[in-house]
Amino acid sequence: MHPMRRKDRQTGEEAVRRLLEEGEYGVLSLLTPEGTPYGVPLTYAAQGDSPLVLYMHCARDGRKLECLRACARAHFVVVGPTRVVPQEFTIEYESVMLEGRIEEVVDAAEKRHGLLALAQKYAAGFDGAAYADAAGNATRVLRLTVESLSGKRLQVAK
């Protein structure tokens, strides 16, 4: 990842992890087999520390899978809450940008782990195991192994 130009807005690892845990979705960017960019909003679950991985799920066929077969490099962005500050001509925000290698999870145990992580994040209080077992054959699970990340925030003084 390129060095951050506005280092005064850079956030630490704790803020990055908090936003990854609280974020509702992110935008996954890939390259198509033709070499054009393709971005798609997805739900995700962050797991681990070294390496940090993101699990996502998708249909059994589709453009994402075509893209990752063509190029295993990916970029993922999560944007937290924003607030327009018209008198300053700006927007308060926080964001995380991740880069790494993306691939389909083929190991059944890891696939179930990824689906459970998604269920725990988005359906807490429901039977995540039942979901993971039912969805296992109907979905694909993707794993983004994060190689670099950065967090950024702008908060206007009040």
C-alpha angles and dihedrals in degrees: 000000000000118000113268112256096204100051089168087072097046116120128210130247093267091058091045092053092046092053091047090052095045099037115109098206143345138208116250114206121199138160119252120229085259091057097251122130120259122189125184132176113238141171114242144178122219117217136178134003110239099056105012109211133188121211121207132170133214144164121295091254135024150098096300091060092047089052097049091049088055096045127006095201117105142177123207128191129192119189120196128203117322134200126195112227102194097180089059095039090234145096126237109227147147126212144172125211121197132185129190150103121313127200141157115265108236100170107098095217094050091044090055089046090054092049091048090051090052092047092049091051099044105024106034110171094031127096101274092176091059090050093047092049094046095044096044096091096034099053143045121229121216126200122204109197104205116227098170137009142175136187128208135185137180118197118176116223111246 
